[in-house]
Amino acid sequence: MKIFFIRHGQTNYNVLGLCNDDISKDVHLTDLGKQQAESIQEQIKNVSLDLVITSEFPRARETASIIAKDQSVNFKTDSRLNDRKTGEFEGKPAVDFLNSLKKDKFNLKFENGESFLEEKQRVHEFLAELPNYNHQHILVVTHCEILQIINGYYNKLTDDEILNVNIDNCQVLEIII
């Protein structure tokens, strides 16, 4: 089984540098984000996708729809692929959120939020189930920190190493399991 893990395309919130963990907020792909997704679509157009799994966020679904636009494939959402819950930092600068985590970046969480370790646990639960799918090619569209965790899972990285890997919009991580 080959899995294409992809971060969603650039969004209006990426441009503004804002946190978003609320799926009801108007966070959408920019023109560049759509172009990024179209570029991935062109790169994998000869791959017959069997399944597309996305987070619940519109930006992930929109990216996946562009990438799989010429294919007849089932779409599934999984909340374990959702972006990290930042709590009180929703809609606020991501740099403020990151600076607030400096005391304990792995365990600290804010009102209605989640810690890195909680986020990592739910992503690992998702990854542990992937081998149960009986498909050749799966597209998974998710978010930056989720992809950092996925990369760390398959490459056996420490938590510090996980968070030091840069993941760009529409960056692809191909994994064979």
C-alpha positions in Angstrom: 0.0 0.0 0.0 1.3 3.4 -0.9 0.0 6.4 1.0 0.4 10.0 -0.1 0.2 12.2 3.0 -0.2 15.8 1.9 -0.5 19.1 3.8 -3.4 21.3 2.5 -2.6 24.2 0.2 -2.0 27.7 1.4 -4.9 29.4 3.1 -5.9 32.9 4.0 -5.0 32.1 7.6 -1.6 30.9 6.5 -0.9 34.2 4.9 -2.0 36.0 8.0 -0.1 33.7 10.3 -3.2 32.8 12.4 -4.2 29.7 14.4 -7.4 27.8 13.4 -8.9 24.8 15.1 -12.6 25.7 14.4 -14.0 24.1 11.3 -16.8 26.7 11.0 -14.4 29.6 10.4 -13.9 30.9 6.9 -10.5 29.5 6.3 -10.1 28.6 2.6 -7.4 28.1 0.0 -5.8 31.1 -1.6 -5.2 31.2 -5.4 -1.7 30.0 -4.6 -3.1 27.2 -2.5 -5.3 26.1 -5.4 -2.3 26.2 -7.7 -0.3 24.1 -5.2 -3.0 21.5 -5.1 -3.3 21.5 -8.9 0.5 20.9 -9.1 0.1 17.8 -6.9 -2.8 16.6 -9.0 -0.6 16.9 -12.1 2.2 14.9 -10.4 0.0 12.0 -9.3 -2.5 12.0 -12.2 -1.4 8.6 -13.3 -1.9 7.1 -9.9 -5.3 5.4 -9.4 -6.4 6.5 -6.0 -8.6 4.0 -4.1 -9.5 6.2 -1.1 -9.1 9.8 0.0 -9.0 10.6 3.7 -9.1 14.2 5.0 -9.4 16.0 8.2 -12.8 17.7 8.8 -11.4 21.1 7.8 -12.7 22.6 4.6 -9.1 23.5 3.5 -8.1 19.8 3.6 -11.2 18.7 1.7 -10.8 21.4 -0.8 -7.2 20.5 -1.4 -8.1 16.8 -1.8 -11.0 17.6 -4.2 -8.6 19.4 -6.5 -6.0 16.6 -6.3 -8.5 13.9 -7.0 -10.7 15.9 -9.3 -10.3 13.5 -12.3 -10.8 10.3 -10.3 -13.8 8.5 -9.1 -12.8 7.8 -5.6 -14.5 7.6 -2.2 -13.8 10.4 0.3 -13.7 9.9 4.0 -13.1 12.3 6.9 -11.4 11.5 10.1 -11.3 13.9 13.0 -8.0 12.4 14.2 -6.4 14.2 11.2 -7.7 17.6 12.4 -5.4 20.4 13.2 -4.3 20.8 16.8 -6.8 22.4 19.2 -5.1 25.6 20.2 -7.9 26.7 22.6 -7.9 30.4 23.4 -5.5 31.0 20.5 -8.2 30.3 17.8 -7.9 33.2 15.3 -4.8 34.6 17.0 -1.3 34.8 15.7 0.4 31.3 15.6 3.6 32.9 16.8 1.8 33.9 20.1 0.7 30.3 20.5 4.2 28.9 19.9 5.7 31.4 22.2 3.2 30.4 24.9 4.4 26.8 24.6 8.0 27.5 25.4 7.7 26.4 29.0 6.6 22.9 28.0 5.9 22.4 24.3 4.9 18.8 24.7 2.5 18.9 27.6 1.1 22.4 27.8 -2.4 23.1 26.6 -4.8 26.0 26.9 -8.5 26.3 27.6 -10.4 23.8 25.4 -7.1 22.9 23.7 -4.9 19.9 23.5 -1.2 19.2 24.2 1.2 18.0 21.6 1.3 14.6 23.2 -2.5 14.3 23.1 -2.4 15.3 19.4 0.4 12.8 18.8 -1.6 10.0 20.5 -4.7 10.5 18.3 -2.6 10.6 15.1 -0.8 7.4 16.1 -4.2 5.7 16.6 -5.1 6.7 13.1 -1.8 5.5 11.7 -2.1 2.2 13.5 -5.4 1.5 11.7 -4.1 2.3 8.2 -2.8 -1.1 7.4 -6.4 -2.5 7.9 -7.4 -0.7 4.7 -7.3 -3.0 1.7 -6.2 -0.4 -0.9 -3.2 0.2 -3.1 -3.1 4.0 -3.2 -4.5 6.3 -0.5 -4.4 10.1 -0.4 -4.5 11.6 3.1 -4.8 15.4 3.3 -4.2 17.0 6.7 -2.2 19.8 8.4 1.4 20.8 9.2 1.8 19.5 12.7 -0.1 16.3 11.9 2.3 15.7 9.0 5.3 16.4 11.3 3.9 13.7 13.6 3.3 11.3 10.7 6.8 11.8 9.4 8.1 11.2 12.9 6.1 8.0 13.3 7.5 6.4 10.1 11.0 7.8 10.5 11.2 7.1 14.3 12.0 10.7 15.3 12.1 12.1 18.8 9.5 14.6 19.7 12.0 17.4 19.4 13.0 16.1 15.9 9.4 15.9 14.9 8.7 19.6 15.7 11.9 20.7 13.9 10.9 19.3 10.5 9.5 22.0 8.2 6.4 21.0 6.3 5.3 23.3 3.5 1.8 23.7 2.0 1.1 20.8 -0.3 4.3 19.0 0.6 3.9 15.3 -0.1 5.2 12.5 2.1 5.0 9.2 0.3 5.0 6.1 2.5 4.8 2.5 1.6 3.4 0.1 4.2 
